[in-house]
């Protein structure tokens, strides 16, 4: 069973930054993992708190993270950010 990927408007903008910074292969690998099974590890994930409660993140690089939410009923992984969630 495959999962669908849904990108927010901000994630679409972030994807351009990812490509320009040379981190596209790492981000693509994470997205491929999400289509197979978003619960697979490694890489490890971190559940976020505060205003991002309900979202999780995985590292693209030391500084940048992919922030996402899994919508189990619809088999969708909604990508919120692909750059940094500290901005």
Biopython code that builds the backbone (N, CA, C, O; Angstrom):
import numpy as np
from Bio.PDB.StructureBuilder import StructureBuilder

atoms = [
    (1, "UNK", "N", (0.841, -1.180, 0.000)),
    (1, "UNK", "CA", (0.000, 0.000, 0.000)),
    (1, "UNK", "C", (0.887, 1.244, 0.000)),
    (1, "UNK", "O", (1.803, 1.367, 0.813)),
    (2, "UNK", "N", (0.607, 2.144, -0.903)),
    (2, "UNK", "CA", (1.414, 3.361, -0.972)),
    (2, "UNK", "C", (0.672, 4.529, -0.337)),
    (2, "UNK", "O", (-0.557, 4.555, -0.275)),
    (3, "UNK", "N", (1.442, 5.473, 0.122)),
    (3, "UNK", "CA", (0.926, 6.681, 0.751)),
    (3, "UNK", "C", (1.064, 7.840, -0.220)),
    (3, "UNK", "O", (1.979, 7.862, -1.043)),
    (4, "UNK", "N", (0.169, 8.790, -0.126)),
    (4, "UNK", "CA", (0.213, 9.993, -0.950)),
    (4, "UNK", "C", (1.007, 11.071, -0.220)),
    (4, "UNK", "O", (1.012, 11.125, 1.010)),
    (5, "UNK", "N", (1.668, 11.916, -0.976)),
    (5, "UNK", "CA", (2.409, 13.055, -0.421)),
    (5, "UNK", "C", (1.653, 14.324, -0.789)),
    (5, "UNK", "O", (1.286, 14.529, -1.946)),
    (6, "UNK", "N", (1.426, 15.165, 0.200)),
    (6, "UNK", "CA", (0.767, 16.448, -0.011)),
    (6, "UNK", "C", (1.708, 17.547, 0.470)),
    (6, "UNK", "O", (2.166, 17.516, 1.612)),
    (7, "UNK", "N", (1.995, 18.509, -0.388)),
    (7, "UNK", "CA", (2.903, 19.604, -0.037)),
    (7, "UNK", "C", (2.113, 20.879, 0.256)),
    (7, "UNK", "O", (1.213, 21.248, -0.498)),
    (8, "UNK", "N", (2.456, 21.541, 1.350)),
    (8, "UNK", "CA", (1.873, 22.848, 1.627)),
    (8, "UNK", "C", (2.478, 23.861, 0.663)),
    (8, "UNK", "O", (3.455, 23.567, -0.025)),
    (9, "UNK", "N", (1.901, 25.035, 0.618)),
    (9, "UNK", "CA", (2.437, 26.103, -0.237)),
    (9, "UNK", "C", (3.876, 26.420, 0.166)),
    (9, "UNK", "O", (4.740, 26.609, -0.690)),
    (10, "UNK", "N", (4.127, 26.478, 1.471)),
    (10, "UNK", "CA", (5.471, 26.783, 1.964)),
    (10, "UNK", "C", (6.455, 25.666, 1.608)),
    (10, "UNK", "O", (7.604, 25.945, 1.266)),
    (11, "UNK", "N", (6.019, 24.416, 1.684)),
    (11, "UNK", "CA", (6.898, 23.296, 1.327)),
    (11, "UNK", "C", (7.282, 23.345, -0.141)),
    (11, "UNK", "O", (8.400, 22.979, -0.503)),
    (12, "UNK", "N", (6.372, 23.790, -0.981)),
    (12, "UNK", "CA", (6.670, 23.931, -2.405)),
    (12, "UNK", "C", (7.757, 24.981, -2.617)),
    (12, "UNK", "O", (8.666, 24.788, -3.424)),
    (13, "UNK", "N", (7.659, 26.090, -1.889)),
    (13, "UNK", "CA", (8.704, 27.119, -1.965)),
    (13, "UNK", "C", (10.020, 26.588, -1.410)),
    (13, "UNK", "O", (11.088, 26.845, -1.968)),
    (14, "UNK", "N", (9.936, 25.843, -0.304)),
    (14, "UNK", "CA", (11.135, 25.283, 0.319)),
    (14, "UNK", "C", (11.835, 24.287, -0.592)),
    (14, "UNK", "O", (13.060, 24.176, -0.559)),
    (15, "UNK", "N", (11.073, 23.559, -1.407)),
    (15, "UNK", "CA", (11.660, 22.574, -2.316)),
    (15, "UNK", "C", (12.635, 23.244, -3.283)),
    (15, "UNK", "O", (13.652, 22.656, -3.650)),
    (16, "UNK", "N", (12.324, 24.469, -3.692)),
    (16, "UNK", "CA", (13.240, 25.205, -4.572)),
    (16, "UNK", "C", (14.542, 25.533, -3.844)),
    (16, "UNK", "O", (15.623, 25.436, -4.426)),
    (17, "UNK", "N", (14.439, 25.921, -2.573)),
    (17, "UNK", "CA", (15.639, 26.206, -1.776)),
    (17, "UNK", "C", (16.472, 24.940, -1.585)),
    (17, "UNK", "O", (17.701, 24.975, -1.645)),
    (18, "UNK", "N", (15.784, 23.823, -1.355)),
    (18, "UNK", "CA", (16.468, 22.535, -1.170)),
    (18, "UNK", "C", (17.270, 22.189, -2.422)),
    (18, "UNK", "O", (18.427, 21.780, -2.330)),
    (19, "UNK", "N", (16.659, 22.352, -3.574)),
    (19, "UNK", "CA", (17.339, 22.037, -4.834)),
    (19, "UNK", "C", (18.556, 22.928, -5.045)),
    (19, "UNK", "O", (19.603, 22.452, -5.482)),
    (20, "UNK", "N", (18.427, 24.222, -4.737)),
    (20, "UNK", "CA", (19.536, 25.156, -4.915)),
    (20, "UNK", "C", (20.673, 24.901, -3.939)),
    (20, "UNK", "O", (21.831, 25.186, -4.245)),
    (21, "UNK", "N", (20.352, 24.365, -2.765)),
    (21, "UNK", "CA", (21.390, 24.149, -1.751)),
    (21, "UNK", "C", (22.099, 22.807, -1.891)),
    (21, "UNK", "O", (23.047, 22.529, -1.156)),
    (22, "UNK", "N", (21.651, 21.969, -2.830)),
    (22, "UNK", "CA", (22.295, 20.675, -3.035)),
    (22, "UNK", "C", (21.784, 19.583, -2.109)),
    (22, "UNK", "O", (22.405, 18.524, -2.016)),
    (23, "UNK", "N", (20.675, 19.809, -1.426)),
    (23, "UNK", "CA", (20.132, 18.822, -0.495)),
    (23, "UNK", "C", (18.990, 18.002, -1.096)),
    (23, "UNK", "O", (18.309, 17.263, -0.386)),
    (24, "UNK", "N", (18.786, 18.136, -2.400)),
    (24, "UNK", "CA", (17.684, 17.446, -3.064)),
    (24, "UNK", "C", (17.745, 15.919, -2.907)),
    (24, "UNK", "O", (16.706, 15.306, -2.663)),
    (25, "UNK", "N", (18.923, 15.276, -3.036)),
    (25, "UNK", "CA", (18.953, 13.813, -2.881)),
    (25, "UNK", "C", (18.495, 13.344, -1.498)),
    (25, "UNK", "O", (17.801, 12.334, -1.386)),
    (26, "UNK", "N", (18.875, 14.063, -0.457)),
    (26, "UNK", "CA", (18.467, 13.685, 0.894)),
    (26, "UNK", "C", (16.959, 13.847, 1.080)),
    (26, "UNK", "O", (16.308, 12.980, 1.664)),
    (27, "UNK", "N", (16.404, 14.959, 0.583)),
    (27, "UNK", "CA", (14.967, 15.203, 0.700)),
    (27, "UNK", "C", (14.185, 14.179, -0.127)),
    (27, "UNK", "O", (13.148, 13.684, 0.316)),
    (28, "UNK", "N", (14.674, 13.866, -1.312)),
    (28, "UNK", "CA", (14.000, 12.901, -2.175)),
    (28, "UNK", "C", (13.965, 11.522, -1.520)),
    (28, "UNK", "O", (12.970, 10.805, -1.624)),
    (29, "UNK", "N", (15.050, 11.156, -0.849)),
    (29, "UNK", "CA", (15.113, 9.869, -0.156)),
    (29, "UNK", "C", (14.048, 9.795, 0.948)),
    (29, "UNK", "O", (13.402, 8.760, 1.118)),
    (30, "UNK", "N", (13.865, 10.889, 1.696)),
    (30, "UNK", "CA", (12.836, 10.918, 2.732)),
    (30, "UNK", "C", (11.432, 10.819, 2.134)),
    (30, "UNK", "O", (10.581, 10.101, 2.658)),
    (31, "UNK", "N", (11.195, 11.532, 1.048)),
    (31, "UNK", "CA", (9.880, 11.480, 0.406)),
    (31, "UNK", "C", (9.573, 10.081, -0.126)),
    (31, "UNK", "O", (8.428, 9.634, -0.062)),
    (32, "UNK", "N", (10.579, 9.392, -0.648)),
    (32, "UNK", "CA", (10.387, 8.018, -1.122)),
    (32, "UNK", "C", (10.060, 7.096, 0.047)),
    (32, "UNK", "O", (9.229, 6.197, -0.081)),
    (33, "UNK", "N", (10.709, 7.319, 1.184)),
    (33, "UNK", "CA", (10.423, 6.536, 2.376)),
    (33, "UNK", "C", (8.974, 6.742, 2.806)),
    (33, "UNK", "O", (8.300, 5.790, 3.199)),
    (34, "UNK", "N", (8.493, 7.987, 2.731)),
    (34, "UNK", "CA", (7.122, 8.300, 3.125)),
    (34, "UNK", "C", (6.099, 7.607, 2.238)),
    (34, "UNK", "O", (5.045, 7.201, 2.729)),
    (35, "UNK", "N", (6.378, 7.460, 0.946)),
    (35, "UNK", "CA", (5.406, 6.812, 0.061)),
    (35, "UNK", "C", (5.295, 5.318, 0.361)),
    (35, "UNK", "O", (4.242, 4.717, 0.145)),
    (36, "UNK", "N", (6.378, 4.718, 0.857)),
    (36, "UNK", "CA", (6.348, 3.298, 1.210)),
    (36, "UNK", "C", (5.667, 3.103, 2.562)),
    (36, "UNK", "O", (4.674, 2.383, 2.665)),
    (37, "UNK", "N", (6.204, 3.746, 3.594)),
    (37, "UNK", "CA", (5.653, 3.650, 4.941)),
    (37, "UNK", "C", (6.259, 4.774, 5.776)),
    (37, "UNK", "O", (7.448, 4.724, 6.087)),
    (38, "UNK", "N", (5.474, 5.787, 6.146)),
    (38, "UNK", "CA", (6.022, 6.938, 6.879)),
    (38, "UNK", "C", (6.464, 6.620, 8.304)),
    (38, "UNK", "O", (7.079, 7.456, 8.965)),
    (39, "UNK", "N", (6.153, 5.415, 8.779)),
    (39, "UNK", "CA", (6.544, 5.044, 10.139)),
    (39, "UNK", "C", (7.891, 4.338, 10.190)),
    (39, "UNK", "O", (8.410, 4.075, 11.275)),
    (40, "UNK", "N", (8.470, 4.024, 9.013)),
    (40, "UNK", "CA", (9.765, 3.334, 8.972)),
    (40, "UNK", "C", (10.881, 4.193, 9.564)),
    (40, "UNK", "O", (10.894, 5.413, 9.399)),
    (41, "UNK", "N", (11.799, 3.553, 10.242)),
    (41, "UNK", "CA", (13.024, 4.206, 10.697)),
    (41, "UNK", "C", (14.170, 3.292, 10.323)),
    (41, "UNK", "O", (13.900, 2.101, 10.172)),
    (42, "UNK", "N", (15.399, 3.697, 10.156)),
    (42, "UNK", "CA", (15.875, 5.067, 10.219)),
    (42, "UNK", "C", (15.494, 5.843, 8.989)),
    (42, "UNK", "O", (15.024, 5.221, 8.036)),
    (43, "UNK", "N", (15.648, 7.089, 8.926)),
    (43, "UNK", "CA", (16.161, 7.964, 9.982)),
    (43, "UNK", "C", (15.113, 8.182, 11.068)),
    (43, "UNK", "O", (13.911, 8.089, 10.820)),
    (44, "UNK", "N", (15.592, 8.473, 12.277)),
    (44, "UNK", "CA", (14.655, 8.675, 13.383)),
    (44, "UNK", "C", (13.834, 9.943, 13.183)),
    (44, "UNK", "O", (14.239, 10.860, 12.468)),
    (45, "UNK", "N", (12.688, 9.974, 13.822)),
    (45, "UNK", "CA", (11.851, 11.164, 13.742)),
    (45, "UNK", "C", (11.651, 11.728, 15.147)),
    (45, "UNK", "O", (11.878, 11.050, 16.149)),
    (46, "UNK", "N", (11.229, 12.966, 15.190)),
    (46, "UNK", "CA", (11.009, 13.663, 16.455)),
    (46, "UNK", "C", (9.607, 14.261, 16.411)),
    (46, "UNK", "O", (9.245, 14.949, 15.456)),
    (47, "UNK", "N", (8.823, 13.992, 17.453)),
    (47, "UNK", "CA", (7.497, 14.610, 17.543)),
    (47, "UNK", "C", (7.676, 16.027, 18.045)),
    (47, "UNK", "O", (8.413, 16.270, 19.000)),
    (48, "UNK", "N", (6.992, 16.966, 17.390)),
    (48, "UNK", "CA", (7.148, 18.373, 17.723)),
    (48, "UNK", "C", (6.092, 18.814, 18.734)),
    (48, "UNK", "O", (5.030, 18.202, 18.850)),
    (49, "UNK", "N", (6.400, 19.878, 19.457)),
    (49, "UNK", "CA", (5.495, 20.409, 20.469)),
    (49, "UNK", "C", (5.199, 21.870, 20.163)),
    (49, "UNK", "O", (5.665, 22.414, 19.162)),
    (50, "UNK", "N", (4.431, 22.489, 21.024)),
    (50, "UNK", "CA", (4.113, 23.904, 20.845)),
    (50, "UNK", "C", (3.156, 24.112, 19.697)),
    (50, "UNK", "O", (2.200, 23.355, 19.530)),
    (51, "UNK", "N", (3.412, 25.147, 18.896)),
    (51, "UNK", "CA", (2.502, 25.446, 17.786)),
    (51, "UNK", "C", (2.586, 24.411, 16.663)),
    (51, "UNK", "O", (1.772, 24.447, 15.740)),
    (52, "UNK", "N", (3.540, 23.502, 16.720)),
    (52, "UNK", "CA", (3.651, 22.430, 15.727)),
    (52, "UNK", "C", (3.247, 21.077, 16.317)),
    (52, "UNK", "O", (3.640, 20.029, 15.804)),
    (53, "UNK", "N", (2.456, 21.105, 17.405)),
    (53, "UNK", "CA", (1.972, 19.869, 18.025)),
    (53, "UNK", "C", (1.177, 19.058, 16.999)),
    (53, "UNK", "O", (0.340, 19.607, 16.282)),
    (54, "UNK", "N", (1.437, 17.775, 16.935)),
    (54, "UNK", "CA", (0.777, 16.918, 15.960)),
    (54, "UNK", "C", (1.636, 16.667, 14.730)),
    (54, "UNK", "O", (1.326, 15.795, 13.917)),
    (55, "UNK", "N", (2.710, 17.427, 14.593)),
    (55, "UNK", "CA", (3.640, 17.245, 13.483)),
    (55, "UNK", "C", (4.887, 16.514, 13.979)),
    (55, "UNK", "O", (5.176, 16.497, 15.176)),
    (56, "UNK", "N", (5.604, 15.925, 13.062)),
    (56, "UNK", "CA", (6.881, 15.281, 13.347)),
    (56, "UNK", "C", (7.910, 15.857, 12.396)),
    (56, "UNK", "O", (7.566, 16.521, 11.418)),
    (57, "UNK", "N", (9.182, 15.598, 12.690)),
    (57, "UNK", "CA", (10.225, 16.073, 11.785)),
    (57, "UNK", "C", (11.320, 15.036, 11.652)),
    (57, "UNK", "O", (11.561, 14.231, 12.552)),
    (58, "UNK", "N", (11.968, 15.077, 10.518)),
    (58, "UNK", "CA", (13.157, 14.255, 10.250)),
    (58, "UNK", "C", (14.198, 15.164, 9.641)),
    (58, "UNK", "O", (13.875, 16.104, 8.916)),
    (59, "UNK", "N", (15.440, 14.878, 9.939)),
    (59, "UNK", "CA", (16.530, 15.714, 9.453)),
    (59, "UNK", "C", (16.825, 15.477, 7.981)),
    (59, "UNK", "O", (16.930, 14.341, 7.519)),
    (60, "UNK", "N", (16.956, 16.586, 7.255)),
    (60, "UNK", "CA", (17.481, 16.556, 5.888)),
    (60, "UNK", "C", (18.988, 16.765, 5.980)),
    (60, "UNK", "O", (19.763, 16.100, 5.291)),
    (61, "UNK", "N", (19.390, 17.693, 6.837)),
    (61, "UNK", "CA", (20.800, 17.971, 7.130)),
    (61, "UNK", "C", (20.869, 18.386, 8.592)),
    (61, "UNK", "O", (19.870, 18.311, 9.307)),
    (62, "UNK", "N", (22.027, 18.819, 9.036)),
    (62, "UNK", "CA", (22.188, 19.274, 10.417)),
    (62, "UNK", "C", (21.221, 20.416, 10.726)),
    (62, "UNK", "O", (20.621, 20.447, 11.800)),
    (63, "UNK", "N", (21.071, 21.338, 9.804)),
    (63, "UNK", "CA", (20.248, 22.525, 10.032)),
    (63, "UNK", "C", (18.797, 22.359, 9.572)),
    (63, "UNK", "O", (17.886, 22.884, 10.213)),
    (64, "UNK", "N", (18.575, 21.648, 8.490)),
    (64, "UNK", "CA", (17.260, 21.629, 7.865)),
    (64, "UNK", "C", (16.503, 20.341, 8.161)),
    (64, "UNK", "O", (17.066, 19.249, 8.237)),
    (65, "UNK", "N", (15.193, 20.527, 8.325)),
    (65, "UNK", "CA", (14.319, 19.410, 8.652)),
    (65, "UNK", "C", (13.111, 19.377, 7.729)),
    (65, "UNK", "O", (12.695, 20.391, 7.169)),
    (66, "UNK", "N", (12.574, 18.194, 7.592)),
    (66, "UNK", "CA", (11.336, 18.005, 6.870)),
    (66, "UNK", "C", (10.253, 17.849, 7.939)),
    (66, "UNK", "O", (10.275, 16.882, 8.700)),
    (67, "UNK", "N", (9.318, 18.777, 8.003)),
    (67, "UNK", "CA", (8.251, 18.778, 9.004)),
    (67, "UNK", "C", (6.983, 18.266, 8.337)),
    (67, "UNK", "O", (6.579, 18.770, 7.289)),
    (68, "UNK", "N", (6.355, 17.260, 8.950)),
    (68, "UNK", "CA", (5.213, 16.601, 8.321)),
    (68, "UNK", "C", (4.196, 16.120, 9.344)),
    (68, "UNK", "O", (4.476, 16.038, 10.540)),
    (69, "UNK", "N", (3.008, 15.805, 8.840)),
    (69, "UNK", "CA", (1.944, 15.218, 9.648)),
    (69, "UNK", "C", (1.377, 14.040, 8.868)),
    (69, "UNK", "O", (1.169, 14.132, 7.658)),
    (70, "UNK", "N", (1.132, 12.955, 9.547)),
    (70, "UNK", "CA", (0.552, 11.767, 8.926)),
    (70, "UNK", "C", (-0.958, 11.786, 9.161)),
    (70, "UNK", "O", (-1.421, 11.876, 10.298)),
    (71, "UNK", "N", (-1.712, 11.701, 8.072)),
    (71, "UNK", "CA", (-3.170, 11.620, 8.155)),
    (71, "UNK", "C", (-3.536, 10.170, 7.838)),
    (71, "UNK", "O", (-3.690, 9.784, 6.679)),
    (72, "UNK", "N", (-3.669, 9.391, 8.894)),
    (72, "UNK", "CA", (-3.830, 7.939, 8.794)),
    (72, "UNK", "C", (-5.073, 7.540, 7.989)),
    (72, "UNK", "O", (-4.993, 6.647, 7.145)),
    (73, "UNK", "N", (-6.211, 8.182, 8.235)),
    (73, "UNK", "CA", (-7.466, 7.795, 7.589)),
    (73, "UNK", "C", (-7.395, 7.901, 6.075)),
    (73, "UNK", "O", (-7.993, 7.098, 5.359)),
    (74, "UNK", "N", (-6.663, 8.896, 5.591)),
    (74, "UNK", "CA", (-6.585, 9.140, 4.153)),
    (74, "UNK", "C", (-5.306, 8.591, 3.523)),
    (74, "UNK", "O", (-5.126, 8.679, 2.308)),
    (75, "UNK", "N", (-4.419, 8.028, 4.340)),
    (75, "UNK", "CA", (-3.113, 7.522, 3.875)),
    (75, "UNK", "C", (-2.342, 8.633, 3.155)),
    (75, "UNK", "O", (-1.841, 8.453, 2.046)),
    (76, "UNK", "N", (-2.265, 9.802, 3.834)),
    (76, "UNK", "CA", (-1.592, 10.974, 3.277)),
    (76, "UNK", "C", (-0.532, 11.452, 4.258)),
    (76, "UNK", "O", (-0.757, 11.478, 5.468)),
    (77, "UNK", "N", (0.622, 11.830, 3.725)),
    (77, "UNK", "CA", (1.653, 12.494, 4.511)),
    (77, "UNK", "C", (1.672, 13.936, 4.031)),
    (77, "UNK", "O", (2.036, 14.220, 2.890)),
    (78, "UNK", "N", (1.274, 14.847, 4.920)),
    (78, "UNK", "CA", (1.222, 16.273, 4.578)),
    (78, "UNK", "C", (2.537, 16.916, 5.002)),
    (78, "UNK", "O", (2.861, 16.950, 6.189)),
    (79, "UNK", "N", (3.293, 17.424, 4.036)),
    (79, "UNK", "CA", (4.572, 18.072, 4.295)),
    (79, "UNK", "C", (4.323, 19.555, 4.533)),
    (79, "UNK", "O", (3.818, 20.255, 3.656)),
    (80, "UNK", "N", (4.682, 20.033, 5.733)),
    (80, "UNK", "CA", (4.499, 21.438, 6.076)),
    (80, "UNK", "C", (5.693, 22.280, 5.653)),
    (80, "UNK", "O", (5.530, 23.327, 5.027)),
    (81, "UNK", "N", (6.898, 21.820, 5.996)),
    (81, "UNK", "CA", (8.129, 22.552, 5.675)),
    (81, "UNK", "C", (9.191, 21.568, 5.205)),
    (81, "UNK", "O", (9.185, 20.393, 5.572)),
    (82, "UNK", "N", (10.105, 22.084, 4.379)),
    (82, "UNK", "CA", (11.241, 21.287, 3.932)),
    (82, "UNK", "C", (12.539, 22.058, 4.127)),
    (82, "UNK", "O", (13.567, 21.699, 3.552)),
    (83, "UNK", "N", (12.502, 23.089, 4.914)),
    (83, "UNK", "CA", (13.697, 23.897, 5.109)),
    (83, "UNK", "C", (14.043, 23.850, 6.582)),
    (83, "UNK", "O", (14.679, 22.895, 7.028)),
    (84, "UNK", "N", (13.651, 24.833, 7.337)),
    (84, "UNK", "CA", (13.859, 24.813, 8.767)),
    (84, "UNK", "C", (12.570, 25.246, 9.439)),
    (84, "UNK", "O", (11.864, 26.108, 8.914)),
    (85, "UNK", "N", (12.251, 24.675, 10.573)),
    (85, "UNK", "CA", (11.021, 25.073, 11.249)),
    (85, "UNK", "C", (11.282, 26.123, 12.334)),
    (85, "UNK", "O", (10.399, 26.431, 13.135)),
    (86, "UNK", "N", (12.501, 26.667, 12.353)),
    (86, "UNK", "CA", (12.853, 27.680, 13.356)),
    (86, "UNK", "C", (12.617, 29.087, 12.856)),
    (86, "UNK", "O", (12.747, 30.032, 13.635)),
    (87, "UNK", "N", (12.273, 29.272, 11.578)),
    (87, "UNK", "CA", (12.061, 30.625, 11.025)),
    (87, "UNK", "C", (10.689, 31.142, 11.410)),
    (87, "UNK", "O", (10.323, 32.258, 11.042)),
]
sb = StructureBuilder()
sb.init_structure("model")
sb.init_model(0)
sb.init_chain("A")
sb.init_seg("    ")
for serial, (resi, resn, name, xyz) in enumerate(atoms, 1):
    if name == "N":
        sb.init_residue(resn, " ", resi, " ")
    sb.init_atom(name, np.array(xyz, "f"), 0.0, 1.0, " ", f" {name:<3s}", serial, name[0])
structure = sb.get_structure()
